[in-house]
Amino acid sequence: MDESADVAADLGLYVTAAGGLLGAWHAAGGREIDGFGDAALTVLAVVAGALVGLLLGLLVGVAVVVIHTAAVAPAVGWWRDRMFGRAALVLVAWVLVVTALLWWWPDRFLPAGLIVGFGGWSVFLARRRFGESMPLGAQAVPHLGGVAVATLVGEQLVFGNLLSTTYVAPVLLLIMTWLSWCGWRAMRTARRVTVRAAADIVWSVQLGLLLSLVLVWLADVLSLTPTQVTATRAVLERAQTLTAVHWAYWLTAYSAIAVSSFLVLRWPQRFDDVRLPVFGVIDTGKRTLAGVNIGLMVALVFSITAVPLSEGAWKRQVEERYALETRHVQHSEGEEAAYEQIHQYVTTNRHVAASLKPVVVAVHEAAPAEPGQSVSALGIARQLGRFQAATLGLHDKPRARARELPGDPDVSEAFAELDETQQVRSQQEARTDRFADAAAAAIASTLDIPDVGRNEVVHILKAYLGGLVEEGRVRDMARLVSVDVPALYDAAYDLARRAAIRAGVDVWAFNATYGLGLTMPGETPQLADVVILARQTHHLTDSGSPCPGCVHPPGTQTGGGTSGGGGRRG
């Protein structure tokens, strides 16, 4: 009991220390240090976060010690005293609790449970390796490992970040796989026959759960692009024959193979050379049969756990992607209607588009580049369209509510709905693009700009209209093609300043470059000033390319410093 009490005390200390580390880490995470003041605030935040984390960790650590004392230590004592009935009841209760947690929230509790299992095994081996006879520094190794395991478990349970971190999860999966191999080898060479007989069963459960964890990880990291959806649907269709069978049948098959394997290894003298009862007496290839036996058990564990553990994670990801795709379809439909309105209006009122000629010329002079080049005319033109939409109040309309998956489909049906919606989106966007070409060409045919080629005029107008109709239908077509430069400048300055603040640009640097956005007496904003703000906004929101004269977020200054971009200084 003294040893059990020591384990409980160590667990409490590990959890408490892990709480402090997590509190300090998340308090400091995402902070940018620029000068002594920021550094001092960061240190204060880290200290405060560590104190709060230590307090919460202490509470959880006390709970862990209480649970260990009340529900784990007695069961261990009953098992040692051969009171197997009581110990079995406690074990069944723990199995039910763990199963309920895995069923309720698999993408949180499955990784945490595997980290506890494999991490606890590692700490156990480290405690045996670095005993009291070792130097003091070596004795600290298992305790550092225990704190690391508790920290990873806390991070996964509280924040759920491990599986969503693309590069951390594979490393943990590889470490767990290696530890399972080491554990299997240790059990196979153990002194107790019962432990040796259970080695294959334990290893098959571990590998099957790790494979299920890979599915949960894939559900978290895949973006479900059309290519990924097509590939996933193909895999689901091929696996349909397995997943369609109720898990109870697979559990029965696994139990039969596991029990037979245990009996053969526990009492080998009674079964002679038989390794797998289902294969009959086979005198050769015992090593191959052992591998086949383990492979069968791993496949059965995976078949039992894959669907219940990963289905929730996959459905959640599919639902989020489906909502995004339907929103894109709705926006594209609205843009198509707007382009059609513009085309019809310009076709019947050819003279009204003349006010867009200064826009095309200003954009051409600001960035006379071909489509696709950095800081191109197309990016500036699209931003100008957004500025114009802001003056018309087009972006103030409530957004359409995204549709949800119909009914309560299973994973396969949800993927089918998502695949169909992505095809609809692709077709709708192609259709919208054709309407955009027609509208831009209709406006370009009414303009005579000798210094700008027709193709460039069409591309600039198409980009301008794209920013203008991002939110869909336009009611007042007369206002659409009339450019009010003062109102356009006010909207441009406001949107550019917001973009700069969101990007982390120093407000004083922005004001020093572009002024306060006020109109001085006797001055009138020029379209060139608006184009400069469009160029700045495009650089901050849609492009990481060099932008000489622009203000830049911290650490990304390129091509000419933070000032000198022109613009009104009023």
C-alpha positions as CSV (number, residue, x, y, z in Angstrom):
1,M,0.0,0.0,0.0
2,D,3.0,2.3,0.6
3,E,4.0,1.9,-3.0
4,S,0.5,2.6,-4.2
5,A,0.4,5.8,-2.0
6,D,3.7,6.9,-3.5
7,V,2.2,6.5,-7.0
8,A,-0.9,8.5,-6.1
9,A,1.3,11.3,-4.7
10,D,3.5,11.4,-7.8
11,L,0.4,11.5,-10.0
12,G,-0.9,14.5,-8.1
13,L,2.4,16.3,-8.4
14,Y,2.6,15.5,-12.2
15,V,-0.9,16.9,-12.8
16,T,-0.3,20.0,-10.7
17,A,3.0,20.8,-12.5
18,A,1.3,20.2,-15.9
19,G,-1.4,22.7,-15.0
20,G,1.2,25.3,-14.3
21,L,3.0,24.6,-17.6
22,L,-0.2,24.8,-19.6
23,G,-1.3,28.0,-17.9
24,A,2.0,29.6,-18.6
25,W,2.2,28.4,-22.2
26,H,-1.3,29.5,-23.2
27,A,-0.9,32.9,-21.4
28,A,2.2,33.6,-23.5
29,G,1.0,32.1,-26.7
30,G,0.5,34.4,-29.6
31,R,2.0,37.5,-27.9
32,E,4.3,39.6,-30.0
33,I,7.2,41.2,-28.0
34,D,8.3,44.6,-29.3
35,G,10.3,46.4,-26.7
36,F,10.7,46.2,-22.9
37,G,7.1,47.1,-22.2
38,D,5.8,44.1,-24.2
39,A,8.3,41.8,-22.6
40,A,7.3,42.9,-19.1
41,L,3.6,42.4,-19.9
42,T,4.4,39.0,-21.3
43,V,6.3,38.0,-18.1
44,L,3.4,39.1,-16.0
45,A,0.9,37.2,-18.1
46,V,3.1,34.0,-17.9
47,V,3.3,34.3,-14.1
48,A,-0.4,34.9,-13.8
49,G,-1.2,32.0,-16.1
50,A,1.2,29.7,-14.3
51,L,-0.4,30.5,-10.9
52,V,-3.9,29.9,-12.2
53,G,-2.8,26.7,-13.9
54,L,-1.1,25.5,-10.7
55,L,-4.3,26.2,-8.8
56,L,-6.5,24.3,-11.2
57,G,-3.8,21.6,-11.5
58,L,-3.8,21.2,-7.8
59,L,-7.6,20.7,-7.7
60,V,-7.4,18.1,-10.4
61,G,-4.4,16.5,-8.8
62,V,-6.3,16.1,-5.5
63,A,-9.2,14.6,-7.5
64,V,-6.8,12.1,-9.1
65,V,-5.4,11.1,-5.8
66,V,-8.9,10.6,-4.3
67,I,-10.0,8.5,-7.3
68,H,-6.8,6.4,-7.1
69,T,-7.2,5.9,-3.3
70,A,-10.9,5.0,-3.5
71,A,-11.2,3.0,-6.8
72,V,-7.7,1.9,-7.9
73,A,-5.7,1.0,-4.8
74,P,-8.4,-1.3,-3.3
75,A,-8.8,-3.2,-6.6
76,V,-5.1,-3.8,-6.7
77,G,-5.1,-5.0,-3.2
78,W,-8.1,-7.3,-3.9
79,W,-6.3,-8.8,-6.9
80,R,-3.2,-9.5,-4.9
81,D,-5.3,-11.1,-2.1
82,R,-6.9,-13.3,-4.8
83,M,-10.3,-11.6,-4.3
84,F,-10.9,-11.7,-8.0
85,G,-14.7,-11.0,-7.8
86,R,-14.4,-7.6,-6.2
87,A,-11.4,-6.7,-8.5
88,A,-13.4,-7.7,-11.6
89,L,-16.4,-5.5,-10.5
90,V,-14.1,-2.5,-10.3
91,L,-12.5,-3.4,-13.6
92,V,-15.9,-3.6,-15.3
93,A,-16.9,-0.3,-13.9
94,W,-13.7,1.4,-15.2
95,V,-14.3,-0.3,-18.6
96,L,-17.8,1.1,-18.8
97,V,-16.7,4.6,-17.8
98,V,-13.9,4.7,-20.4
99,T,-16.2,3.3,-23.1
100,A,-18.8,6.0,-22.3
101,L,-16.1,8.7,-22.6
102,L,-14.7,7.3,-25.8
103,W,-18.2,7.1,-27.3
104,W,-19.2,10.6,-26.2
105,W,-16.1,12.5,-27.4
106,P,-13.7,10.2,-29.2
107,D,-11.4,12.9,-30.7
108,R,-10.7,14.2,-27.3
109,F,-10.6,11.1,-25.1
110,L,-9.1,8.5,-27.4
111,P,-5.8,10.3,-27.9
112,A,-5.7,11.2,-24.2
113,G,-6.3,7.6,-23.2
114,L,-3.6,6.3,-25.5
115,I,-1.2,9.0,-24.2
116,V,-2.0,7.9,-20.7
117,G,-1.5,4.2,-21.6
118,F,1.7,4.5,-23.5
119,G,3.1,7.4,-21.5
120,G,2.4,5.6,-18.2
121,W,4.2,2.6,-19.6
122,S,7.2,4.8,-20.5
123,V,7.3,6.4,-17.0
124,F,7.1,2.9,-15.5
125,L,10.1,1.7,-17.4
126,A,11.9,4.9,-16.6
127,R,11.3,4.4,-12.9
128,R,12.7,0.9,-13.1
129,R,15.7,2.0,-15.1
130,F,16.5,5.1,-13.0
131,G,16.1,3.8,-9.4
132,E,17.2,5.3,-6.1
133,S,20.7,4.0,-6.7
134,M,21.2,6.3,-9.6
135,P,22.5,9.9,-9.3
136,L,20.0,12.6,-8.4
137,G,19.8,14.0,-11.9
138,A,19.0,10.5,-13.3
139,Q,16.3,10.0,-10.7
140,A,14.5,13.1,-12.0
141,V,14.1,11.6,-15.5
142,P,10.9,9.5,-14.8
143,H,9.4,12.5,-13.0
144,L,10.1,14.8,-15.9
145,G,8.5,12.2,-18.2
146,G,5.4,12.0,-15.9
147,V,5.0,15.8,-16.1
148,A,5.4,15.7,-19.9
149,V,2.7,13.0,-20.2
150,A,0.3,14.9,-17.9
151,T,0.9,18.0,-19.9
152,L,0.1,16.3,-23.2
153,V,-3.0,14.7,-21.7
154,G,-4.2,18.1,-20.3
155,E,-3.5,19.8,-23.6
156,Q,-5.6,17.2,-25.4
157,L,-8.5,17.1,-23.0
158,V,-8.8,20.8,-22.4
159,F,-7.8,22.3,-25.8
160,G,-7.9,19.3,-28.1
161,N,-4.9,20.7,-30.1
162,L,-2.8,17.6,-30.6
163,L,-4.7,16.0,-33.4
164,S,-5.2,19.3,-35.2
165,T,-1.5,19.9,-35.2
166,T,-0.4,18.3,-38.5
167,Y,3.2,17.5,-37.5
168,V,2.8,16.7,-33.8
169,A,0.2,14.0,-34.1
170,P,2.3,11.8,-36.5
171,V,5.2,12.0,-34.1
172,L,3.1,10.9,-31.2
173,L,1.6,8.1,-33.3
174,L,5.0,6.8,-34.2
175,I,6.2,7.0,-30.6
176,M,3.1,5.1,-29.4
177,T,3.6,2.4,-32.1
178,W,7.2,2.0,-31.0
179,L,6.2,1.7,-27.4
180,S,3.5,-0.8,-28.2
181,W,6.2,-2.9,-30.0
182,C,8.5,-2.6,-26.9
183,G,5.7,-3.6,-24.6
184,W,4.8,-6.6,-26.7
185,R,8.4,-7.8,-26.7
186,A,8.6,-7.3,-23.0
187,M,5.4,-9.3,-22.4
188,R,6.5,-12.1,-24.7
189,T,9.6,-12.6,-22.6
190,A,8.0,-12.2,-19.2
191,R,8.4,-14.8,-16.5
192,R,4.7,-15.3,-16.0
193,V,3.0,-17.6,-18.5
194,T,-0.2,-15.6,-18.2
195,V,1.5,-12.4,-19.2
196,R,3.2,-14.1,-22.2
197,A,-0.2,-15.5,-23.3
198,A,-1.9,-12.1,-23.1
199,A,0.9,-10.4,-25.2
200,D,-0.8,-10.8,-28.6
201,I,-4.2,-9.7,-27.3
202,V,-2.8,-6.5,-25.6
203,W,-0.8,-5.6,-28.7
204,S,-3.7,-6.2,-31.1
205,V,-5.9,-3.9,-29.0
206,Q,-3.2,-1.2,-28.9
207,L,-2.6,-1.3,-32.7
208,G,-6.3,-1.4,-33.5
209,L,-6.9,1.7,-31.3
210,L,-4.0,3.4,-32.9
211,L,-5.4,2.8,-36.4
212,S,-8.7,4.2,-35.2
213,L,-6.8,7.2,-33.8
214,V,-5.3,7.7,-37.3
215,L,-8.9,8.0,-38.7
216,V,-9.8,10.6,-36.1
217,W,-6.6,12.5,-36.8
218,L,-7.3,12.5,-40.6
219,A,-10.8,13.9,-39.9
220,D,-9.2,16.8,-38.0
221,V,-6.5,17.7,-40.5
222,L,-8.1,17.1,-43.9
223,S,-9.7,20.1,-45.5
224,L,-12.1,18.0,-47.5
225,T,-11.3,19.5,-50.9
226,P,-13.1,17.9,-53.8
227,T,-10.2,15.6,-54.5
228,Q,-10.1,14.4,-50.9
229,V,-13.8,13.9,-50.8
230,T,-13.7,11.7,-53.9
231,A,-10.9,9.6,-52.5
232,T,-12.6,9.3,-49.1
233,R,-15.9,8.2,-50.8
234,A,-14.0,5.5,-52.7
235,V,-12.5,4.2,-49.5
236,L,-15.9,4.2,-47.8
237,E,-17.5,2.3,-50.6
238,R,-14.8,-0.4,-50.4
239,A,-15.1,-0.6,-46.7
240,Q,-18.9,-0.7,-46.7
241,T,-19.0,-4.5,-46.5
242,L,-17.1,-4.2,-43.2
243,T,-18.8,-1.3,-41.6
244,A,-22.3,-2.6,-42.5
245,V,-21.8,-5.5,-40.2
246,H,-22.9,-4.8,-36.6
247,W,-20.0,-4.3,-34.3
248,A,-21.3,-7.1,-32.0
249,Y,-20.5,-9.7,-34.6
250,W,-16.9,-8.4,-35.0
251,L,-16.6,-8.4,-31.2
252,T,-17.7,-12.0,-31.0
253,A,-15.2,-13.0,-33.7
254,Y,-12.4,-11.1,-31.9
255,S,-13.3,-12.7,-28.6
256,A,-13.2,-16.2,-30.1
257,I,-9.8,-15.7,-31.7
258,A,-8.4,-13.9,-28.6
259,V,-9.6,-16.5,-26.2
260,S,-8.3,-19.4,-28.4
261,S,-5.0,-17.6,-28.8
262,F,-4.7,-17.1,-25.0
263,L,-5.6,-20.7,-24.3
264,V,-3.1,-22.1,-26.8
265,L,-0.3,-19.9,-25.3
266,R,-1.3,-20.5,-21.7
267,W,-1.4,-24.3,-21.9
268,P,0.7,-25.1,-25.0
269,Q,1.2,-28.7,-24.0
270,R,-2.5,-29.4,-24.5
271,F,-2.6,-28.1,-28.1
272,D,0.7,-29.5,-29.5
273,D,1.6,-27.4,-32.6
274,V,-1.7,-25.8,-33.1
275,R,-1.4,-22.0,-33.1
276,L,-4.8,-21.1,-34.6
277,P,-7.8,-23.4,-34.0
278,V,-9.6,-22.0,-37.1
279,F,-6.8,-23.1,-39.4
280,G,-6.6,-26.7,-38.1
281,V,-3.3,-28.5,-37.4
282,I,-0.5,-26.9,-39.3
283,D,3.0,-28.1,-38.6
284,T,5.0,-25.4,-40.5
285,G,5.1,-21.7,-40.6
286,K,4.4,-21.1,-36.9
287,R,5.9,-17.6,-37.0
288,T,3.7,-16.8,-40.1
289,L,0.7,-18.1,-38.3
290,A,1.5,-16.0,-35.3
291,G,1.6,-12.9,-37.5
292,V,-1.6,-13.8,-39.2
293,N,-3.3,-14.3,-35.8
294,I,-2.2,-10.9,-34.6
295,G,-3.1,-9.3,-37.9
296,L,-6.6,-10.8,-37.7
297,M,-7.1,-9.5,-34.2
298,V,-5.8,-6.0,-35.1
299,A,-8.2,-5.9,-38.1
300,L,-11.1,-7.0,-35.9
301,V,-10.3,-4.4,-33.2
302,F,-10.2,-1.8,-35.9
303,S,-13.5,-3.0,-37.4
304,I,-15.1,-2.7,-33.9
305,T,-13.7,0.7,-33.0
306,A,-13.3,2.6,-36.3
307,V,-16.9,3.6,-36.9
308,P,-18.0,4.5,-33.3
309,L,-14.7,6.4,-32.5
310,S,-14.3,8.3,-35.7
311,E,-17.8,8.8,-37.0
312,G,-18.5,11.8,-34.9
313,A,-15.3,13.6,-35.9
314,W,-15.9,12.9,-39.6
315,K,-19.5,14.0,-39.5
316,R,-18.6,17.2,-37.8
317,Q,-16.0,18.0,-40.4
318,V,-18.3,17.1,-43.2
319,E,-21.1,19.3,-41.8
320,E,-18.8,22.3,-41.5
321,R,-17.5,21.9,-45.0
322,Y,-21.0,21.3,-46.3
323,A,-22.1,24.6,-44.7
324,L,-19.1,26.4,-46.3
325,E,-19.8,24.9,-49.7
326,T,-23.5,25.8,-49.6
327,R,-22.6,29.4,-48.6
328,H,-20.3,29.6,-51.6
329,V,-23.1,28.4,-53.9
330,Q,-25.4,31.0,-52.5
331,H,-22.9,33.8,-53.0
332,S,-22.1,32.6,-56.5
333,E,-25.8,32.5,-57.4
334,G,-26.1,36.1,-56.1
335,E,-23.1,37.2,-58.1
336,E,-24.5,35.6,-61.2
337,A,-27.7,37.6,-60.8
338,A,-25.8,40.8,-60.2
339,Y,-23.7,40.3,-63.3
340,E,-26.8,39.6,-65.3
341,Q,-28.4,42.8,-64.0
342,I,-25.2,44.8,-64.9
343,H,-25.1,43.3,-68.4
344,Q,-28.7,44.1,-69.1
345,Y,-28.5,47.6,-67.8
346,V,-25.3,48.6,-69.6
347,T,-26.6,47.0,-72.9
348,T,-29.7,49.3,-72.8
349,N,-27.9,52.3,-71.3
350,R,-24.5,52.4,-73.0
351,H,-23.7,55.9,-72.0
352,V,-23.9,55.4,-68.2
353,A,-20.7,53.3,-68.0
354,A,-18.5,56.3,-69.1
355,S,-17.9,57.2,-65.4
356,L,-15.9,54.0,-65.1
357,K,-13.3,55.1,-67.6
358,P,-11.3,57.1,-64.9
359,V,-11.3,54.0,-62.7
360,V,-9.7,51.9,-65.4
361,V,-7.1,54.5,-66.3
362,A,-6.2,55.1,-62.6
363,V,-5.8,51.4,-62.0
364,H,-3.7,51.0,-65.1
365,E,-1.4,53.8,-64.1
366,A,-1.0,52.5,-60.6
367,A,-0.1,49.0,-61.6
368,P,0.3,48.4,-65.3
369,A,0.9,44.7,-64.9
370,E,-0.4,41.6,-66.6
371,P,-2.9,39.3,-64.8
372,G,-1.1,37.1,-62.3
373,Q,1.8,39.4,-61.5
374,S,2.5,40.7,-58.0
375,V,0.5,43.8,-56.9
376,S,-1.3,43.5,-60.1
377,A,-4.0,45.8,-61.5
378,L,-6.5,43.1,-60.9
379,G,-6.0,43.0,-57.2
380,I,-6.2,46.8,-57.0
381,A,-9.3,46.9,-59.2
382,R,-11.1,44.3,-57.1
383,Q,-10.3,46.2,-54.0
384,L,-11.7,49.4,-55.6
385,G,-14.9,47.4,-56.3
386,R,-15.2,46.6,-52.6
387,F,-14.7,50.2,-51.7
388,Q,-17.5,51.2,-54.1
389,A,-19.7,48.5,-52.6
390,A,-19.1,50.0,-49.2
391,T,-20.3,53.4,-50.4
392,L,-23.5,51.8,-51.7
393,G,-24.1,49.8,-48.5
394,L,-24.0,46.6,-50.4
395,H,-21.9,44.8,-47.7
396,D,-24.4,45.7,-45.0
397,K,-27.0,43.2,-46.0
398,P,-27.5,40.2,-43.7
399,R,-25.7,37.1,-44.9
400,A,-27.8,34.1,-46.1
401,R,-27.9,31.3,-43.6
402,A,-26.0,28.3,-44.7
403,R,-27.9,25.1,-45.2
404,E,-27.4,22.0,-43.1
405,L,-27.2,18.4,-44.1
406,P,-30.7,17.1,-44.7
407,G,-31.9,14.6,-42.2
408,D,-29.5,12.6,-40.1
409,P,-27.2,10.9,-42.6
410,D,-24.5,8.5,-41.7
411,V,-20.9,9.2,-42.7
412,S,-21.2,7.7,-46.2
413,E,-24.4,9.6,-47.0
414,A,-22.9,12.8,-45.6
415,F,-19.9,12.5,-47.9
416,A,-22.3,11.8,-50.8
417,E,-24.2,15.1,-50.1
418,L,-20.9,17.0,-49.8
419,D,-19.6,15.6,-53.0
420,E,-22.8,16.6,-54.8
421,T,-22.7,20.1,-53.3
422,Q,-19.1,20.6,-54.4
423,Q,-20.0,19.6,-57.9
424,V,-22.8,22.1,-57.9
425,R,-20.5,24.8,-56.6
426,S,-18.0,24.1,-59.4
427,Q,-20.7,24.3,-62.0
428,Q,-22.2,27.5,-60.5
429,E,-18.8,29.2,-60.3
430,A,-18.1,28.4,-63.9
431,R,-21.5,29.8,-64.9
432,T,-20.9,32.9,-62.8
433,D,-17.5,33.5,-64.4
434,R,-19.1,33.4,-67.9
435,F,-21.7,36.1,-66.8
436,A,-18.8,38.2,-65.3
437,D,-17.0,38.0,-68.7
438,A,-20.1,39.1,-70.5
439,A,-20.8,42.0,-68.1
440,A,-17.2,43.2,-68.3
441,A,-17.1,42.9,-72.1
442,A,-20.4,44.9,-72.3
443,I,-18.9,47.8,-70.3
444,A,-15.6,47.7,-72.1
445,S,-17.4,48.0,-75.5
446,T,-18.7,51.4,-74.3
447,L,-15.3,52.8,-73.3
448,D,-12.6,54.2,-75.6
449,I,-9.2,54.2,-73.8
450,P,-6.4,54.4,-76.5
451,D,-3.5,53.9,-74.0
452,V,-4.9,50.7,-72.5
453,G,-5.4,47.5,-74.5
454,R,-8.9,46.0,-74.7
455,N,-8.0,42.8,-72.9
456,E,-6.5,44.7,-70.0
457,V,-9.7,46.9,-69.9
458,V,-11.9,43.8,-69.7
459,H,-9.7,42.2,-67.0
460,I,-9.7,45.3,-64.9
461,L,-13.4,45.8,-65.2
462,K,-14.1,42.1,-64.4
463,A,-12.0,42.4,-61.2
464,Y,-13.7,45.7,-60.3
465,L,-17.1,44.1,-60.8
466,G,-16.0,41.1,-58.8
467,G,-15.3,43.2,-55.7
468,L,-18.5,45.1,-56.3
469,V,-20.9,42.2,-56.4
470,E,-19.3,39.9,-53.8
471,E,-22.5,40.1,-51.7
472,G,-24.9,39.4,-54.6
473,R,-27.7,41.3,-56.2
474,V,-27.6,45.1,-56.7
475,R,-30.8,47.0,-56.6
476,D,-29.9,50.5,-57.8
477,M,-28.0,50.1,-61.1
478,A,-27.7,53.9,-61.6
479,R,-25.7,54.3,-58.4
480,L,-23.7,51.2,-59.3
481,V,-22.0,52.8,-62.3
482,S,-21.7,56.3,-60.9
483,V,-18.5,56.9,-58.9
484,D,-18.6,59.5,-56.1
485,V,-14.9,60.1,-55.4
486,P,-15.2,61.8,-52.0
487,A,-17.5,59.0,-50.7
488,L,-15.3,56.4,-52.3
489,Y,-12.2,57.9,-50.5
490,D,-14.0,57.9,-47.1
491,A,-14.9,54.2,-47.6
492,A,-11.4,53.4,-48.8
493,Y,-9.7,55.0,-45.9
494,D,-12.0,53.3,-43.4
495,L,-11.5,49.8,-44.9
496,A,-7.8,50.3,-45.4
497,R,-7.3,51.4,-41.7
498,R,-9.4,48.4,-40.5
499,A,-7.3,46.0,-42.6
500,A,-4.1,47.6,-41.2
501,I,-5.3,47.1,-37.6
502,R,-6.3,43.5,-38.3
503,A,-2.9,42.8,-39.8
504,G,-1.1,44.3,-36.7
505,V,0.2,47.4,-38.5
506,D,1.2,50.2,-36.1
507,V,-1.6,52.8,-36.2
508,W,0.8,55.7,-35.9
509,A,2.7,54.4,-39.0
510,F,-0.5,54.2,-41.0
511,N,-1.6,57.7,-40.0
512,A,1.9,59.1,-40.8
513,T,1.6,57.6,-44.3
514,Y,-2.1,58.2,-45.2
515,G,-3.1,60.9,-42.8
516,L,-6.3,60.9,-40.7
517,G,-8.7,60.6,-43.6
518,L,-10.0,64.2,-43.1
519,T,-10.8,66.5,-46.1
520,M,-8.9,69.7,-45.8
521,P,-10.6,73.0,-46.7
522,G,-10.3,73.6,-50.4
523,E,-9.1,70.1,-51.2
524,T,-11.0,67.4,-53.0
525,P,-9.9,63.7,-52.9
526,Q,-8.6,62.4,-56.1
527,L,-9.2,58.9,-57.6
528,A,-5.4,58.3,-57.4
529,D,-5.6,58.6,-53.6
530,V,-8.3,55.9,-53.6
531,V,-6.2,53.7,-55.8
532,I,-3.2,54.0,-53.4
533,L,-5.4,52.9,-50.5
534,A,-6.7,50.1,-52.6
535,R,-3.1,49.0,-53.3
536,Q,-2.4,49.1,-49.6
537,T,-5.5,47.1,-48.6
538,H,-4.8,44.5,-51.3
539,H,-1.3,44.1,-50.0
540,L,-2.5,43.6,-46.4
541,T,-5.5,41.3,-47.2
542,D,-4.9,39.4,-50.4
543,S,-1.2,39.5,-51.2
544,G,2.1,38.9,-49.5
545,S,4.0,40.4,-52.5
546,P,6.4,43.4,-52.3
547,C,4.6,46.7,-52.0
548,P,7.0,49.6,-52.0
549,G,5.7,52.6,-50.1
550,C,3.1,50.6,-48.2
551,V,2.9,50.1,-44.5
552,H,3.7,46.5,-43.5
553,P,2.8,44.2,-40.5
554,P,5.6,43.6,-38.0
555,G,8.4,41.5,-39.4
556,T,7.2,41.7,-43.1
557,Q,8.6,45.0,-44.4
558,T,9.6,44.6,-48.0
559,G,10.5,46.8,-50.8
560,G,10.8,50.3,-49.5
561,G,10.0,50.8,-45.9
562,T,6.8,51.9,-44.2
563,S,6.2,55.2,-45.7
564,G,6.2,57.1,-48.9
565,G,3.1,55.6,-50.4
566,G,1.5,58.8,-51.2
567,G,-2.1,59.4,-50.1
568,R,-3.7,62.5,-48.5
569,R,-2.1,63.7,-45.3
570,G,-5.1,65.6,-44.0
